[in-house]
Amino acid sequence: MKRSKLIGGSLIAILIVLAYVMPYTVFSDVNAWYGSFLWWSLTALAVITITFFMTRDWSR
Amino acid sequence: MNTTMVWAGMAIFFVFSFLTAMLSRQGKASSMDAYFLGNRKLNGFVSALSYSSTTYSAFMMVGLAGLTYTGGVGAFGFEIVYFIGVTLILIFGPRFWLVGKKFGYITPSEMIGDRYQSKLSASVISLVSCLFLIPYSAVQLTGVGYLLSGITNQAIPFMAGVVIATFVAILFSLIAGIRSVVWTDSLQALVMIVSSTVVVLLVVSKLGGFGAFFQDLQSNHPEKLSVPGNGYFNIYTFINLTVPWFFFSISNPQVSQRLFMPSSKKAMRQMLLGFLIFGFIYTLVSVMWGYSALIKFPNLEKPDLATPMLLSSDLVPSVLGLIVMIGILAAAISTIDSILLTLSSLFSRDIYGYMKKDTDDRQQLRVGKIVIPIIAVLAFVFATLELDLIAVLSVASSAGLIVSVPSIIGAFFWKRGTSAGTTASVIVGAAVVLFMQFTGIAPLKFGAGVWGLTVSAVVFIVVSLFTEPPKEKAHAFMDELREKLREKS
């Protein structure tokens, strides 16, 4: 497997775990938009960005 | 809302959709490949829009908004976990696409059946898909019925809404098969995203802009901005909801079949990225919509009323309300017509093709076309019965379809997987899901999806280890495919 694919795949795996862990621990008492709402929004944006880079060679 | 306006709005929408469907009828679609897969020549743009509107049903602006109203930000997290699950296409997209082209697969279950060298496995997976997806379509139809009757104060009866939705879904599927479905889906996706985004931006600005919006939530509903918050989204509920949906992109045949259709890997990339952008916006919009209802109407008895209440409130000008209603209608119909087409291909290819030996492509296509209205009428009958059973099966749909995931993963990553393992895992897994849904039991607080996946994975592995795997196809799906993927990148 190419190194970039391995890094991208690992990042997504970490994001999946953190999508469960962070809101139920660190942000469980943050009752504001900059808590879980922001975390999950940033997760989604990170997923789009990683997918963009991981599929760059699909264009060829 | 004024009934004449609702009729007029729907008429305009259907005329445009109908014209789009007719325009898509270029050339003959006389083979299964052409009718159900568009000759595997779909471009990235329509693939992305159609994938989006097929995935996102009336659930988003009604159900997800209601879920946000009740449980707060956890509803957003639930959709985001599903959203991350779509990246499974990074692994499975090119694989489905390559083997689909090489072996000429029409349906995902045909692919699994051929990989394990068993038409019985393909039939069983197809039957399980029908079992869970027909009730799911029925609930979409009832959604349209309730939406139209609710918004016009019963001037348009529930039954009229259900009949209209059934008829339109049949029409869009039959006119030109997948071509009319993807083109009408694309139009509907645009209506969905534009109307909902505009209305949410307007509502938020009328409620004082984003700053005041979140300030209001923080002051009056702080528990709706964190999890577990008011307790609705405790970690078990969150896991039970998210696990089945995480695998949606490979477990639901109406979307996984789309992986056979793009004209190239570049088109598949556009489909995936386009969908992710669409999905992120639509999710945000639906959640903000639920929050708006919470701010404006904090004491609703039924959360499902959030959308009709907001649409008929003074926050939304009636023309815009009408467009949003059509957007929700579009979301429901674009999901149903795709499911109809996929189920008809599953039936004609994997069930009819298995029961009646030596059928050719033309015969299967003929059966497929006949089956489309039959499946739609079945969904219609379910919708009008309003049985609890239908609701249970519909809720169970994502959990029920997850039972084919171990065999799908095994097809590409485990040479020891066998047909006996596949068939047993799907049957036992589906039985576990149904039993848990009907009895309501949840061992260790985990729901039907989690147990369905666990049990089917264990059965798949254990039974496979005791039976003989098909070596040649395993080689084609793994070693040869890996070579090919390496060449391409």
Contacts between the chains, C-beta under 8 A, distances in Angstrom:
chain1	res1	chain2	res2	distance
A	2	B	489	6.7
A	8	B	90	7.8
A	9	B	90	7.7
A	12	B	84	6.8
A	12	B	87	5.4
A	12	B	90	7.9
A	15	B	84	6.3
A	16	B	81	7.4
A	16	B	84	5.6
A	19	B	77	6.8
A	19	B	80	6.3
A	19	B	81	5.6
A	19	B	84	6.5
A	20	B	81	7.6
A	20	B	235	7.8
A	20	B	238	7.3
A	20	B	239	7.5
A	20	B	242	8.0
A	23	B	73	7.7
A	23	B	74	7.9
A	23	B	77	5.9
A	23	B	226	7.3
A	23	B	227	5.0
A	24	B	227	6.0
A	24	B	228	7.3
A	24	B	235	5.6
A	24	B	238	7.7
A	27	B	226	6.1
A	27	B	227	7.9
A	28	B	226	5.7
A	28	B	227	6.5
A	28	B	228	7.1
A	29	B	226	6.6
A	30	B	225	7.6
A	30	B	226	5.9
A	31	B	218	6.2
A	31	B	222	3.6
A	31	B	223	6.8
A	31	B	225	4.6
A	31	B	226	5.2
A	32	B	214	7.2
A	32	B	218	5.5
A	32	B	225	5.9
A	33	B	214	4.4
A	33	B	217	7.8
A	33	B	218	7.7
A	33	B	225	6.8
A	35	B	73	7.7
A	35	B	225	6.2
A	35	B	226	5.6
A	36	B	73	5.0
A	36	B	74	8.0
A	36	B	76	7.7
A	36	B	77	6.4
A	36	B	225	7.2
A	36	B	226	5.7
A	36	B	227	5.9
A	37	B	73	5.2
A	37	B	76	6.4
A	37	B	225	6.4
A	40	B	73	7.6
A	40	B	76	5.6
A	40	B	77	5.1
A	40	B	80	4.4
A	41	B	80	8.0
A	41	B	284	7.3
A	43	B	80	5.9
A	43	B	84	7.0
A	44	B	80	5.4
A	44	B	83	5.7
A	44	B	84	7.8
A	44	B	276	8.0
A	44	B	280	4.9
A	44	B	283	7.6
A	45	B	280	7.4
A	47	B	83	6.7
A	47	B	84	5.4
A	47	B	87	6.2
A	47	B	276	6.9
A	48	B	273	7.2
A	48	B	276	4.8
A	48	B	277	6.6
A	48	B	280	6.7
A	50	B	87	7.7
A	51	B	87	5.9
A	51	B	90	6.6
A	51	B	272	6.4
A	51	B	273	6.4
A	51	B	276	6.1
A	52	B	273	6.2
A	54	B	90	5.7
A	55	B	90	7.0
A	55	B	269	4.5
A	55	B	272	6.6
A	55	B	273	7.1
A	57	B	488	7.6
A	57	B	489	4.7
A	58	B	94	7.5
A	58	B	265	4.2
A	58	B	266	6.0
A	58	B	268	6.5
A	58	B	269	4.1
A	59	B	265	7.7
A	59	B	266	4.8
A	59	B	269	6.4
A	60	B	266	8.0
A	60	B	488	7.7
